[in-house]
Amino acid sequence: MPDYKGFVWLSWKPVPALTILLSLEFASDRPTVDAATASGDTPIYYDLDGHISAALRVDYAINERVSLGIGARQVLIGSR
């Protein structure tokens, strides 16, 4: 388990029909393990770096019943 992790988002409506959603997910370093195998190999423990990942979504309401949306995930990926 990472020491800390989080998720934040911002929703913005510059005009009534348009919604822009930005989100950011982050986590600190965390340990992981390669599992032992049937041949008796010893498990190997090591640390994974923390990460930051961003996403963007844009929705446009054509009318009250129909909206179009497009999004991108992992727009910004980085390690601490």
N, C-alpha and C positions, 0 to 999 in steps of 0.2 A: 504494500500500500504506500502511496506517496504521502509525505508529511502534510502536504496541502494540495488541493485541487479546486478549481472553480469554473464557473460559467457566467458570463455577463452578456447582455444583449441590449441593443438600442433600436427602437422602432420609430421611424420618422415619416410623417405624411406631409410632404411639401405642398401638395394639392389634394383635394378630397379623394380623387380616384387612384392616387399613386401611394404605395407604401414601400418604404425601403427598410430592410431589417439587416442589421449588422450584429454579428455575435463573435465572441472570443472564448475559447476554452484553454485552460492551462493546468499543468500539473508539475510537481517537483520531481526530483530524482526518486527512483524506486528500485528495490531489489527484485530480481527474478531468478528462476532456476531452470536449468535443463534437467528434465526428469531422469531418474535412473532407468536403465534399459534392462531388458530381459537377460542380457549377457552379464549383468552384474556391475556395469559401469557406475561409478560414484556420481551422484548429482553434482553439478557445477553451479555455484551461486555467483552472480555478478550484478552490477548496478546498471540500470538504464538511465539515460539523461532525461531531465524534465523536458516538457514540450509546450509549445504555444501553437494553436491552430485557429484560424479565422474563417468566417463564412459570410456570404453576402446573398441576400434574396431581394428581388424586386417584383412586386405584384401591381398589376394595373386592372382596375375594375372597369370593365366595358359597360356594364349596367349592374343592377342590383343582384342579378342571378349569375352573371358570368364574369370571371376574372382570369387574367393570364398571369403566369408567374414564371420566373426564371431564377436560378440560383447557382451558386458555386460554393463548394466546400473545400477546405484545406487550401484557402487562398494564400495564407501566410503560415508557413511551418518553420519553426525554428527550435533549436535546443538552447538551453541556458548554458 
